[in-house]
Amino acid sequence: MTNPTLPDGQIAYLRALQALGKPIVTIVVTGRPLVLTTVDELSDAVLISFFPGTMGAEALSSILVGATEPTGRLPMTFPENAGQIPIYYNAYNTGRPVEVGMDCS
């Protein structure tokens, strides 16, 4: 079974960092939505970077030092827990089979 969260080792690392009492800004470089509820609880700020490319490090450093604001929008919704997956926008999700003739638009 696929677990759409960060690996346990990274969560343990975040917990250890939180114990230091310093502000934590977590940067998540990913290409798909993840369940980041625990990351959000352990971090003071979370920045999602969708495969930033060759200029990604420069862009992230500009954000971290306050030279620019992260104003982009995510192209998808991140679920709060794995039970929300799959997330559909184009059909009613009732948990039951769709009846013939039912309008799902």
All heavy atoms as an XYZ file, in Angstrom:
777
protein
N       0.841     -1.181      0.000
C       0.000      0.000      0.000
C       0.886      1.243      0.000
O       1.845      1.346      0.740
C      -0.914     -0.006      1.224
C      -1.701      1.260      1.384
S      -2.593      1.306      2.927
C      -4.229      1.434      2.319
N       0.547      2.194     -0.820
C       1.287      3.444     -0.892
C       0.851      4.358      0.232
O      -0.334      4.511      0.506
C       1.026      4.126     -2.246
O       1.421      3.233     -3.278
C       1.793      5.401     -2.367
N       1.817      4.973      0.878
C       1.544      5.891      1.971
C       1.936      7.296      1.522
O       3.114      7.605      1.434
C       2.327      5.467      3.208
C       1.945      6.262      4.430
O       1.049      7.097      4.388
N       2.627      6.004      5.521
N       0.963      8.173      1.239
C       1.280      9.488      0.688
C       1.720     10.509      1.737
O       1.197     11.619      1.829
C      -0.042      9.905      0.033
C      -1.076      9.272      0.909
C      -0.472      7.964      1.331
N       2.673     10.127      2.577
C       3.224     11.033      3.583
C       4.734     11.028      3.446
O       5.307     10.269      2.670
C       2.846     10.573      5.004
O       3.398      9.269      5.227
C       1.348     10.538      5.207
N       5.380     11.864      4.230
C       6.839     11.829      4.258
C       7.293     10.567      4.985
O       6.586     10.057      5.855
C       7.382     13.065      4.970
C       7.154     14.406      4.287
C       7.817     15.519      5.083
C       7.673     14.415      2.871
N       8.477     10.069      4.661
C       8.985      8.873      5.357
C       9.127      9.116      6.860
O       9.348     10.248      7.309
C      10.361      8.654      4.711
C      10.287      9.343      3.395
C       9.361     10.503      3.593
N       9.004      8.052      7.638
C       9.065      8.146      9.097
C      10.351      8.813      9.579
O      10.336      9.564     10.550
C       8.935      6.759      9.729
C       7.549      6.175      9.551
O       6.596      6.954      9.320
O       7.411      4.936      9.626
N      11.455      8.554      8.907
C      12.733      9.161      9.284
C      12.714     10.673      9.177
O      13.296     11.376     10.018
N      12.045     11.199      8.168
C      11.966     12.649      8.011
C      11.049     13.266      9.067
O      11.321     14.360      9.571
C      11.498     12.995      6.605
C      12.540     12.657      5.561
C      12.116     13.017      4.153
O      11.033     13.554      3.922
N      12.972     12.722      3.195
N       9.988     12.555      9.424
C       9.105     13.042     10.497
C       9.856     13.035     11.828
O       9.756     13.977     12.626
C       7.818     12.197     10.590
C       7.013     12.296      9.289
C       6.973     12.595     11.795
C       6.498     13.680      8.956
N      10.639     11.982     12.081
C      11.444     11.915     13.306
C      12.451     13.069     13.351
O      12.689     13.668     14.408
C      12.161     10.569     13.394
N      13.027     13.393     12.209
C      13.968     14.509     12.116
C      13.262     15.832     12.431
O      13.793     16.659     13.173
C      14.591     14.532     10.724
C      15.655     15.565     10.539
C      16.842     15.519     11.266
C      15.494     16.601      9.631
C      17.821     16.477     11.099
C      16.466     17.557      9.450
C      17.628     17.494     10.188
O      18.600     18.445     10.025
N      12.060     16.006     11.915
C      11.293     17.215     12.223
C      10.979     17.310     13.712
O      11.050     18.389     14.303
C       9.988     17.229     11.427
C       9.996     17.940     10.091
C       8.665     17.764      9.372
C      10.340     19.390     10.222
N      10.636     16.178     14.324
C      10.358     16.167     15.766
C      11.613     16.569     16.558
O      11.535     17.318     17.541
C       9.869     14.807     16.218
C       8.477     14.464     15.743
C       7.981     13.146     16.364
N       6.864     12.587     15.640
C       5.620     13.051     15.669
N       5.331     14.103     16.402
N       4.667     12.472     14.966
N      12.767     16.070     16.144
C      14.024     16.418     16.811
C      14.330     17.911     16.645
O      14.785     18.569     17.584
C      15.164     15.572     16.256
N      14.070     18.450     15.466
C      14.282     19.882     15.246
C      13.328     20.716     16.094
O      13.724     21.745     16.656
C      14.095     20.226     13.767
C      15.194     19.775     12.820
C      14.796     20.037     11.377
C      16.500     20.465     13.150
N      12.089     20.282     16.202
C      11.105     21.017     16.994
C      11.521     21.063     18.462
O      11.291     22.052     19.148
C       9.722     20.394     16.853
C       8.647     21.212     17.528
C       7.316     20.499     17.607
O       7.272     19.303     17.838
N       6.241     21.243     17.402
N      12.155     20.018     18.944
C      12.598     19.961     20.341
C      13.647     21.030     20.643
O      13.846     21.389     21.801
C      13.152     18.573     20.654
N      14.297     21.575     19.619
C      15.302     22.621     19.823
C      14.672     23.972     20.132
O      15.343     24.886     20.603
C      16.197     22.742     18.589
C      17.012     21.498     18.226
C      17.761     21.720     16.917
C      17.970     21.151     19.355
N      13.368     24.106     19.850
C      12.669     25.339     20.160
C      12.911     26.472     19.176
O      12.598     27.624     19.463
N      13.471     26.183     18.038
C      13.727     27.200     17.009
C      12.597     27.178     15.985
O      11.951     26.156     15.778
C      15.043     26.898     16.283
C      16.243     26.810     17.185
C      16.666     28.173     17.623
C      17.951     28.057     18.454
N      18.438     29.344     18.869
N      12.349     28.297     15.307
C      11.336     28.300     14.237
C      11.751     27.354     13.104
O      12.926     27.298     12.733
C      11.314     29.750     13.749
C      11.946     30.544     14.841
C      12.901     29.620     15.537
N      10.788     26.629     12.580
C      11.063     25.655     11.515
C      10.265     26.024     10.272
O       9.047     26.151     10.323
C      10.675     24.230     11.953
C      11.490     23.794     13.166
C      10.865     23.239     10.800
C      11.037     22.481     13.765
N      10.977     26.198      9.164
C      10.354     26.370      7.859
C      10.662     25.101      7.085
O      11.819     24.795      6.804
C      10.905     27.598      7.110
C      10.290     27.688      5.722
C      10.644     28.868      7.903
N       9.645     24.343      6.748
C       9.824     23.082      6.026
C       9.562     23.324      4.545
O       8.524     23.855      4.172
C       8.852     22.014      6.559
O       9.078     21.859      7.962
C       9.063     20.686      5.856
N      10.521     22.927      3.718
C      10.367     23.014      2.273
C      10.171     21.598      1.756
O      11.024     20.735      1.954
C      11.597     23.662      1.615
C      11.807     25.068      2.164
C      11.441     23.672      0.095
C      13.102     25.704      1.727
N       9.043     21.359      1.112
C       8.732     20.041      0.563
C       8.838     20.122     -0.954
O       8.093     20.857     -1.593
C       7.317     19.573      0.976
C       7.012     18.199      0.403
C       7.180     19.570      2.495
N       9.794     19.383     -1.517
C       9.947     19.308     -2.969
C       9.276     18.016     -3.410
O       9.709     16.926     -3.034
C      11.428     19.335     -3.387
C      11.556     19.261     -4.894
C      12.108     20.588     -2.854
N       8.215     18.139     -4.181
C       7.409     16.980     -4.555
C       6.789     17.199     -5.927
O       6.855     18.291     -6.469
C       6.312     16.718     -3.501
O       5.603     15.537     -3.845
C       5.351     17.876     -3.397
N       6.189     16.174     -6.447
C       5.487     16.271     -7.718
C       4.074     15.741     -7.626
O       3.411     15.540     -8.637
N       3.630     15.472     -6.408
C       2.268     14.969     -6.206
C       1.775     15.432     -4.847
O       2.571     15.805     -3.981
C       2.236     13.443     -6.273
C       3.006     12.778     -5.146
C       3.029     11.278     -5.319
N       3.757     10.661     -4.223
C       3.259      9.749     -3.428
N       2.032      9.314     -3.602
N       3.968      9.235     -2.469
N       0.476     15.431     -4.639
C      -0.039     15.835     -3.333
C       0.319     14.805     -2.264
O       0.338     13.605     -2.535
C      -1.547     15.919     -3.530
C      -1.850     15.324     -4.838
C      -0.585     15.161     -5.593
N       0.627     15.289     -1.090
C       0.971     14.440      0.046
C       0.091     14.806      1.233
O      -0.423     15.922      1.319
C       2.439     14.638      0.433
C       3.480     14.279     -0.611
C       4.857     14.764     -0.170
C       3.497     12.782     -0.848
N      -0.044     13.896      2.170
C      -0.720     14.182      3.432
C       0.344     14.772      4.356
O       1.252     14.071      4.792
C      -1.348     12.906      4.039
C      -1.970     13.221      5.384
C      -2.375     12.315      3.085
N       0.241     16.070      4.620
C       1.271     16.780      5.381
C       0.754     17.301      6.718
O       1.283     18.271      7.252
C       1.818     17.938      4.540
C       2.509     17.540      3.236
C       2.869     18.772      2.420
C       3.739     16.700      3.524
N      -0.248     16.666      7.265
C      -0.834     17.116      8.524
C       0.213     17.165      9.637
O       0.321     18.165     10.349
C      -2.000     16.187      8.931
O      -2.887     16.075      7.828
C      -2.750     16.751     10.121
N       1.004     16.122      9.789
C       2.034     16.082     10.833
C       3.113     17.120     10.564
O       3.569     17.798     11.490
C       2.665     14.676     10.908
O       1.624     13.725     11.119
C       3.661     14.587     12.041
N       3.496     17.274      9.311
C       4.497     18.273      8.942
C       3.997     19.672      9.303
O       4.737     20.496      9.849
C       4.829     18.186      7.436
C       5.752     19.310      7.008
C       5.441     16.839      7.116
N       2.736     19.938      9.032
C       2.144     21.232      9.343
C       2.146     21.484     10.850
O       2.414     22.603     11.299
C       0.725     21.295      8.783
C       0.107     22.673      8.889
O       0.824     23.671      8.652
O      -1.089     22.757      9.208
N       1.860     20.452     11.635
C       1.844     20.594     13.093
C       3.241     20.855     13.656
O       3.391     21.575     14.642
C       1.268     19.335     13.736
C      -0.208     19.134     13.463
C      -0.698     17.750     13.870
O       0.118     16.922     14.352
O      -1.895     17.488     13.699
N       4.262     20.276     13.034
C       5.631     20.392     13.544
C       6.378     21.607     13.008
O       7.461     21.923     13.500
C       6.418     19.119     13.194
C       5.921     17.825     13.826
C       6.660     16.625     13.255
C       6.088     17.884     15.339
N       5.823     22.285     12.020
C       6.519     23.387     11.357
C       5.810     24.712     11.617
O       4.600     24.760     11.783
C       6.562     23.150      9.843
O       7.142     21.906      9.544
N       6.595     25.776     11.624
C       6.013     27.114     11.726
C       5.533     27.597     10.361
O       4.640     28.432     10.280
C       7.045     28.085     12.302
C       7.402     27.704     13.726
O       6.555     27.903     14.611
O       8.512     27.181     13.940
N       6.153     27.084      9.307
C       5.738     27.405      7.938
C       6.088     26.221      7.048
O       7.078     25.527      7.284
C       6.437     28.658      7.436
N       5.252     25.993      6.032
C       5.503     24.926      5.058
C       5.465     25.554      3.670
O       4.529     26.260      3.328
C       4.454     23.794      5.150
C       4.719     22.731      4.103
C       4.454     23.183      6.546
N       6.512     25.296      2.904
C       6.599     25.800      1.539
C       6.648     24.593      0.605
O       7.518     23.736      0.741
C       7.861     26.651      1.382
C       8.102     27.302      0.034
C       7.008     28.309     -0.279
C       9.455     27.985      0.024
N       5.681     24.509     -0.305
C       5.624     23.407     -1.262
C       6.291     23.866     -2.545
O       5.931     24.889     -3.106
C       4.171     22.985     -1.555
C       3.421     22.658     -0.269
C       4.137     21.826     -2.546
C       3.940     21.475      0.481
N       7.253     23.088     -3.011
C       7.970     23.416     -4.239
C       7.802     22.253     -5.208
O       8.365     21.193     -5.012
C       9.447     23.643     -3.917
O      10.169     23.866     -5.088
N       7.017     22.462     -6.252
C       6.770     21.411     -7.239
C       7.917     21.360     -8.234
O       7.963     22.126     -9.185
C       5.455     21.694     -7.978
C       4.288     20.967     -7.427
C       4.037     20.928     -6.084
C       3.431     20.296     -8.265
C       2.953     20.257     -5.582
C       2.337     19.614     -7.766
C       2.102     19.597     -6.426
N       8.864     20.469     -8.030
C      10.005     20.297     -8.929
C      10.441     21.639     -9.509
O      10.141     21.958    -10.657
C       9.680     19.302    -10.040
C       9.392     17.913     -9.557
C       8.322     17.200    -10.040
C      10.187     17.313     -8.606
C       8.051     15.917     -9.592
C       9.933     16.034     -8.141
C       8.859     15.339     -8.637
N      11.172     22.434     -8.743
C      11.437     23.817     -9.117
C      12.372     24.028    -10.309
O      12.446     25.121    -10.836
C      12.043     24.408     -7.853
C      12.636     23.247     -7.148
C      11.763     22.078     -7.477
N      13.088     23.030    -10.737
C      13.952     23.188    -11.907
C      15.296     23.817    -11.573
O      15.689     23.930    -10.415
N      15.995     24.264    -12.612
C      17.375     24.721    -12.447
C      17.491     26.013    -11.644
O      18.524     26.257    -11.036
C      18.049     24.921    -13.815
O      17.291     25.868    -14.569
C      18.156     23.622    -14.569
N      16.468     26.835    -11.636
C      16.517     28.091    -10.881
C      15.787     27.976     -9.539
O      15.569     28.973     -8.861
C      15.905     29.222    -11.713
C      16.653     29.499    -13.009
S      18.384     29.953    -12.743
C      18.193     31.551    -12.007
N      15.441     26.768     -9.164
C      14.686     26.560     -7.937
C      15.411     26.995     -6.685
O      14.816     27.605     -5.801
N      16.683     26.689     -6.578
C      17.439     27.058     -5.371
C      17.488     28.573     -5.202
O      17.322     29.096     -4.096
C      18.843     26.477     -5.433
N      17.692     29.279     -6.305
C      17.721     30.748     -6.241
C      16.358     31.303     -5.843
O      16.259     32.216     -5.020
C      18.144     31.322     -7.591
C      18.294     32.824     -7.584
C      18.802     33.371     -8.904
O      19.402     32.623     -9.686
O      18.573     34.574     -9.134
N      15.295     30.740     -6.410
C      13.945     31.189     -6.070
C      13.627     30.915     -4.602
O      13.078     31.783     -3.903
C      12.930     30.505     -6.979
N      13.968     29.716     -4.119
C      13.698     29.376     -2.721
C      14.498     30.259     -1.774
O      13.984     30.698     -0.746
C      14.006     27.901     -2.466
C      13.023     26.907     -3.069
C      13.549     25.487     -2.940
C      11.658     27.038     -2.428
N      15.744     30.542     -2.112
C      16.542     31.406     -1.232
C      15.971     32.818     -1.197
O      15.976     33.468     -0.148
C      18.011     31.412     -1.661
O      18.163     31.997     -2.932
N      15.453     33.310     -2.323
C      14.825     34.637     -2.344
C      13.602     34.675     -1.435
O      13.338     35.677     -0.764
C      14.403     35.008     -3.769
O      15.529     35.178     -4.579
N      12.868     33.594     -1.400
C      11.687     33.512     -0.525
C      12.116     33.460      0.933
O      11.585     34.173      1.786
C      10.830     32.283     -0.889
C      10.179     32.490     -2.258
C       9.773     32.021      0.180
C       9.547     31.240     -2.829
N      13.121     32.638      1.235
C      13.534     32.448      2.629
C      14.148     33.699      3.254
O      14.004     33.924      4.448
C      14.502     31.274      2.731
C      13.881     29.902      2.456
C      14.955     28.823      2.465
C      12.789     29.583      3.465
N      14.835     34.510      2.467
C      15.435     35.733      3.023
C      14.480     36.922      2.957
O      14.811     38.009      3.401
C      16.774     36.084      2.329
C      17.782     34.968      2.526
C      16.578     36.407      0.864
N      13.290     36.726      2.373
C      12.286     37.775      2.340
C      12.405     38.727      1.168
O      11.759     39.771      1.151
N      13.215     38.393      0.179
C      13.367     39.257     -0.996
C      12.134     39.201     -1.896
O      11.869     40.126     -2.651
C      14.613     38.870     -1.785
N      11.394     38.122     -1.824
C      10.168     37.976     -2.602
C       9.172     37.159     -1.787
O       9.550     36.467     -0.841
C      10.449     37.305     -3.967
O       9.271     37.335     -4.756
C      10.895     35.869     -3.796
N       7.912     37.245     -2.159
C       6.870     36.492     -1.458
C       6.421     35.312     -2.311
O       6.295     35.448     -3.530
C       5.666     37.391     -1.181
C       5.952     38.476     -0.181
C       4.717     39.296      0.138
O       3.601     38.760      0.041
O       4.877     40.473      0.484
N       6.164     34.164     -1.676
C       5.679     33.011     -2.449
C       4.204     33.196     -2.794
O       3.329     32.999     -1.967
C       5.882     31.831     -1.495
C       5.794     32.448     -0.137
C       6.340     33.842     -0.278
N       3.923     33.625     -4.015
C       2.555     33.939     -4.398
C       1.949     32.934     -5.357
O       0.845     33.126     -5.830
C       2.475     35.331     -5.042
O       3.365     35.352     -6.164
C       2.874     36.410     -4.060
N       2.650     31.858     -5.662
C       2.115     30.852     -6.571
C       0.990     30.069     -5.929
O       0.807     30.069     -4.710
N       0.239     29.392     -6.740
C      -0.863     28.563     -6.255
C      -0.611     27.127     -6.659
O      -0.085     26.848     -7.738
C      -2.198     29.047     -6.835
C      -2.533     30.484     -6.486
C      -2.769     30.629     -4.983
N      -3.061     32.000     -4.616
C      -2.216     32.815     -4.018
N      -0.992     32.420     -3.747
N      -2.566     34.027     -3.692
N      -1.019     26.216     -5.813
C      -0.841     24.799     -6.105
C      -1.817     24.355     -7.182
O      -2.967     24.785     -7.187
C      -1.048     23.968     -4.844
C      -0.039     24.200     -3.728
C      -0.444     23.429     -2.482
C       1.344     23.803     -4.169
N      -1.390     23.471     -8.079
C      -2.273     23.019     -9.146
C      -3.245     21.932     -8.702
O      -4.038     21.460     -9.496
C      -1.300     22.479    -10.192
C      -0.130     22.014     -9.396
C      -0.031     22.975     -8.246
N      -3.167     21.511     -7.433
C      -4.039     20.457     -6.939
C      -4.255     20.626     -5.444
O      -3.562     21.385     -4.797
C      -3.445     19.084     -7.241
C      -2.090     18.864     -6.634
S      -1.167     17.508     -7.345
C      -0.764     18.127     -8.944
N      -5.226     19.899     -4.922
C      -5.541     19.939     -3.509
C      -4.727     18.893     -2.761
O      -4.583     17.765     -3.216
C      -7.042     19.657     -3.300
O      -7.779     20.680     -3.967
C      -7.413     19.635     -1.839
N      -4.204     19.278     -1.616
C      -3.504     18.335     -0.748
C      -4.499     17.819      0.272
O      -5.129     18.618      0.984
C      -2.340     19.020     -0.044
C      -1.087     19.111     -0.862
C      -1.098     19.639     -2.135
C       0.107     18.661     -0.352
C       0.036     19.721     -2.893
C       1.267     18.735     -1.096
C       1.235     19.264     -2.373
N      -4.678     16.502      0.383
C      -5.650     15.960      1.340
C      -5.171     16.124      2.776
O      -3.969     16.173      3.039
C      -5.731     14.486      0.954
C      -4.422     14.194      0.323
C      -3.982     15.458     -0.361
N      -6.110     16.202      3.705
C      -5.753     16.275      5.123
C      -5.421     14.895      5.676
O      -4.629     14.761      6.596
C      -6.887     16.903      5.922
C      -6.508     17.173      7.355
C      -7.534     18.004      8.090
O      -8.281     18.750      7.450
O      -7.582     17.882      9.321
N      -6.041     13.862      5.111
C      -5.709     12.493      5.511
C      -5.912     11.573      4.312
O      -6.562     11.944      3.329
C      -6.531     12.032      6.717
C      -8.010     12.059      6.456
O      -8.492     11.400      5.531
N      -8.747     12.811      7.245
N      -5.359     10.376      4.400
C      -5.397      9.443      3.272
C      -6.809      8.973      2.947
O      -7.074      8.555      1.823
C      -4.497      8.240      3.562
N      -7.735      9.081      3.883
C      -9.109      8.666      3.645
C      -9.842      9.543      2.641
O     -10.893      9.158      2.135
N      -9.305     10.715      2.335
C      -9.931     11.615      1.365
C      -9.536     11.285     -0.083
O     -10.036     11.902     -1.000
C      -9.532     13.056      1.655
C     -10.102     13.579      2.940
C      -9.603     14.989      3.218
O      -8.408     15.230      3.286
N     -10.533     15.908      3.360
N      -8.634     10.373     -0.258
C      -8.132     10.045     -1.596
C      -8.983      8.932     -2.183
O      -9.262      7.960     -1.501
C      -6.657      9.600     -1.510
C      -5.828     10.734     -0.911
C      -6.125      9.196     -2.870
C      -4.414     10.357     -0.567
N      -9.406      8.969     -3.407
C      -9.143     10.011     -4.404
C     -10.091     11.193     -4.237
O     -11.218     11.052     -3.772
C      -9.391      9.310     -5.731
C     -10.418      8.271     -5.412
C     -10.142      7.843     -3.994
N      -9.610     12.361     -4.636
C     -10.405     13.578     -4.577
C     -10.910     13.863     -5.983
O     -10.127     13.985     -6.916
C      -9.558     14.755     -4.058
C      -9.068     14.454     -2.644
C     -10.358     16.044     -4.103
C      -8.107     15.463     -2.089
N     -12.223     13.939     -6.146
C     -12.822     14.206     -7.451
C     -13.519     15.552     -7.432
O     -14.152     15.919     -6.456
C     -13.875     13.135     -7.800
C     -13.293     11.784     -8.058
C     -13.379     10.789     -7.106
C     -12.657     11.516     -9.249
C     -12.840      9.544     -7.337
C     -12.108     10.269     -9.497
C     -12.213      9.292     -8.539
O     -11.671      8.067     -8.773
N     -13.425     16.249     -8.545
C     -14.132     17.513     -8.688
C     -15.227     17.423     -9.746
O     -16.074     18.280     -9.824
C     -13.157     18.631     -9.070
C     -12.171     18.907     -7.989
C     -10.869     18.452     -8.074
C     -12.550     19.611     -6.854
C      -9.960     18.699     -7.063
C     -11.652     19.859     -5.835
C     -10.353     19.408     -5.949
O      -9.471     19.650     -4.946
N     -15.188     16.397    -10.566
C     -16.121     16.338    -11.684
C     -17.220     15.300    -11.491
O     -17.936     14.993    -12.421
C     -15.364     16.045    -12.984
C     -14.635     14.718    -12.941
O     -14.499     14.117    -11.886
N     -14.150     14.268    -14.075
N     -17.355     14.732    -10.310
C     -18.406     13.740    -10.057
C     -18.714     13.718     -8.560
O     -17.855     13.992     -7.736
C     -17.960     12.357    -10.518
N     -19.948     13.407     -8.238
C     -20.317     13.260     -6.846
C     -19.651     12.009     -6.287
O     -19.688     10.953     -6.896
C     -21.839     13.129     -6.699
C     -22.584     14.369     -7.107
C     -23.432     14.366     -8.192
C     -22.429     15.545     -6.381
C     -24.126     15.500     -8.560
C     -23.114     16.693     -6.745
C     -23.955     16.658     -7.831
O     -24.617     17.782     -8.189
N     -19.069     12.110     -5.124
C     -18.437     10.974     -4.484
C     -19.336     10.510     -3.347
O     -19.305     11.054     -2.258
C     -17.055     11.354     -3.966
C     -16.291     10.152     -3.477
O     -16.755      9.031     -3.555
N     -15.098     10.390     -2.965
N     -20.169      9.519     -3.604
C     -21.127      9.056     -2.608
C     -20.672      7.791     -1.903
O     -21.266      7.389     -0.915
C     -22.483      8.756     -3.260
O     -22.315      7.693     -4.189
C     -23.027      9.982     -3.957
N     -19.648      7.144     -2.435
C     -19.214      5.879     -1.872
C     -20.039      4.715     -2.371
O     -19.882      3.585     -1.947
N     -20.962      4.990     -3.260
C     -21.827      3.943     -3.820
C     -21.676      3.954     -5.342
O     -21.289      4.965     -5.923
C     -23.286      4.213     -3.471
C     -23.520      4.242     -1.993
C     -24.988      4.482     -1.711
N     -25.140      4.706     -0.287
C     -25.762      5.725      0.251
N     -26.315      6.633     -0.515
N     -25.849      5.839      1.531
N     -22.041      2.883     -5.985
C     -22.007      2.898     -7.457
C     -22.976      3.936     -8.015
O     -24.030      4.200     -7.434
C     -22.441      1.493     -7.859
C     -22.251      0.661     -6.644
C     -22.403      1.580     -5.473
N     -22.599      4.544     -9.124
C     -23.464      5.522     -9.771
C     -24.602      4.800    -10.452
O     -24.409      3.791    -11.144
C     -22.654      6.335    -10.817
C     -23.569      7.300    -11.556
C     -21.539      7.085    -10.130
N     -25.817      5.295    -10.237
C     -26.988      4.689    -10.871
C     -27.080      5.136    -12.321
O     -26.719      6.266    -12.669
C     -28.249      5.116    -10.126
C     -28.306      4.594     -8.700
C     -29.539      5.110     -7.956
O     -30.489      5.533     -8.630
O     -29.504      5.092     -6.731
N     -27.600      4.263    -13.175
C     -27.776      4.590    -14.574
C     -28.736      5.764    -14.689
O     -29.783      5.794    -14.064
C     -28.297      3.364    -15.360
C     -28.582      3.744    -16.816
C     -27.324      2.228    -15.272
N     -28.365      6.756    -15.499
C     -29.206      7.923    -15.690
C     -28.990      9.018    -14.659
O     -29.575     10.072    -14.736
N     -28.138      8.786    -13.677
C     -27.869      9.798    -12.652
C     -26.968     10.879    -13.235
O     -25.954     10.586    -13.849
C     -27.201      9.148    -11.432
C     -26.937     10.082    -10.306
S     -26.217      9.138     -8.943
C     -26.245     10.340     -7.684
N     -27.334     12.123    -13.049
C     -26.545     13.242    -13.557
C     -25.420     13.537    -12.570
O     -25.671     13.930    -11.451
C     -27.440     14.456    -13.738
C     -26.679     15.630    -14.327
O     -25.602     15.417    -14.903
O     -27.175     16.776    -14.210
N     -24.175     13.342    -12.991
C     -23.029     13.543    -12.108
C     -22.222     14.793    -12.505
O     -21.062     14.895    -12.189
C     -22.115     12.332    -12.136
S     -22.874     10.878    -11.413
N     -22.814     15.689    -13.220
C     -22.053     16.863    -13.652
C     -22.115     17.982    -12.639
O     -22.852     18.006    -11.738
C     -22.570     17.361    -14.989
O     -23.953     17.659    -14.923
